[in-house]
Amino acid sequence: MSSFMHNSLACESNALWVLARAIFTLRSFGRARALALLFFVLPALLQARPIRVIDEAAIPFAGFLSKVDFDQRYPGDLLDDLAKLDTGWYVIYEHNSLNYYFGPILLESIGKDYLDQLSEIVEVAVMQRPSIQDYRLELSYEPNASSFESKSTEPSTQDPLPPQAPSKPSFWSFVKKLFG
């Protein structure tokens, strides 16, 4: 099995090779057109960071396993799009090129427990290495429409489940309400 870092570097080098090949091919169209295309394509290539989906049971092990051991024990699945995530609660840790999505978790309450565990682990890591800054740590219901529109560092405050339509009153609901 290959590590997350190896896969990330392989994707980046492949993207750079494709970009170099495209520039070579586009020289026949002229330098100005090639630069214009490069201007529009390069940001999209640089923003594409794979999402590593890992089982939430791996969170407690993140506190004492080295990165190499953690990657070998919990390789997870690499996804390139949030829309490919299974529906559920995810504990999300993002920092620089790391995109760890722990889940899917069935219940929000269990997700909060895992988020608390990971928060403690991250706090200890930040105390040991103060250079760790600008990370995102949250519990989120994915995939949701807001994750495609904007990525905020604030935890999601929206109710991820659609509101239930009120049921029509019936004789049995009246009996349940009376004796209920």
N, C-alpha and C positions, 0 to 999 in steps of 0.2 A: 504494500500500500504506500502511496505517496503522501507526503505531508501537505498541509494546507499551504504553507509557504512555497513549496515546490510547484503546486498547481497554480498558485497566483503568478509566480514568475513565468511559468510556461504560458499562461494566458497572455501576460503582458508582452513577452517576446514574440508570440504569435501575432498579436495585434500590431506590434511595431514592424514585423516582417510584411504583413499585409499592407500597412501604411506605406512602407518603403516601395513595395511593388506597385502600389497605386500611383505613387509620385512618378516612378520611372515610366509607367504606362501613359500617364497624363502629360508627359513632356511634349508629346505630339500635339496636344491641344494648346500649348502655349504656357509660358511661365505665369502670366497673370491669372489665368483660369485655374491652374494647378494650385497656386497659392490661395485663391479664393475658396476652392474646394477644401484644401487643407485647413483653412481657418474655420470652416463649418463642421468638418468631420472630426478633427482632433479633440475638441472638448468632449464630444460624445464618447470617443474611445477612452479618454482619460477618466471619465466619470463612471464607467462600467466597472464596478467592483463586485466580485462574487459574494453571495450570501452563503454562509456556512450554517446549515441547520443541524443542530446537535440535540440529542436526547437530553431532556431536562435533568435526568438522574446524574448527569456528568457535572453539574454545578458544584456539589461539595468537593469533588476531586480537583477542581480548578485552584483550590487554595494551597495544595501541597504538591501536586505533580508539576514537573518542569514542562515547558511548552512542548518540547519534543515528545516527552512521554504522554502528555495529554493528547497531542495530535495522533499518536499511534494508537492509543487506547480508544479515543473517541473521534474517528475521522469525520463523521457526519456526512452530509450530502451537500455538494456545491450547487447552488442555483444562481442563475444570472438575472432573474426577474422576480419581484415580489408577488406577482400574480400566480406564480407556480407554487406558492406556499400552501400547505394544507390549512384548512380553517381551524382556528383555535387561538388560545392565548400563548404569547411568546415573551420570554424574558430576553430583552435585546441588549447586547453590549456592542457598541461601535466605537472604535478608536483608530484613527489613521486609516490603514487599509484593512483592519479587522472588522468583519461584520458577522458576529455570532448571534444566531437566533436559537435559543433553547426552547424546544417545544415540538409539536403543539401540545398544550396543556388543556385538559378538558374544563377544569373549573378555575375561575378567577381567584378564589381564595387560596388554592394550591399554588397558583402562579405568584401571588403576593408573598407566600412563604419562601418560594425559590428566589424571588427578587430580593427579599431581605437577606438571604444567605449570600447571594452574589454581591450585594451592596457591602456587606461586611468584608468579603474577600477583596473587593476592589479598594475599599478604604485602607486596608492593611498594605496592599500593593502600592498605593499612592504615598503612604507614609514612608515606605522603604525607598521608593523612587519618585521624588517630587516632580520629576520631569513629565510624568504622566498627567496630561491636562487635556481639556476639551474632549472628554469622552461622553458618550450617551449611554445611559443605563435606564431602562424603563420596562414596564409591563404593557403590552399592547395586544389588542385583538387583531389578528392578521388573517388574510389580506383584507384591508379595508380601503375605501376610496380615498381617504385623507392621506394614506401613506404614499399614494401615487402622485397626489397633487403637491404636497410639500413635506419636507422632513424637518420637524422641529426637534429641539433638544428638550422640550418640555414633555412630561408624561401626558399621554392622551387623556383628556377629560370627557370625551364624548362617550355616550352609551353605545357600545358596538352592536348590541342586539336591537333589531327593529321593534318599535312599540307594538304591543299586542292590541288587536282590535277588540273593543269591548263586546262581550258575548250578549246575544239577544236574551232578554228575560223570558224564561219559560216557567212552566209549572214546577218542574223539578228544581230549578234554581231558587224558586220561592220557598220550596220545602226545605232545601239545604240551608237557606238563610235563616229560616225559622228555627230549625232543630240543630243547626250546625256546627 
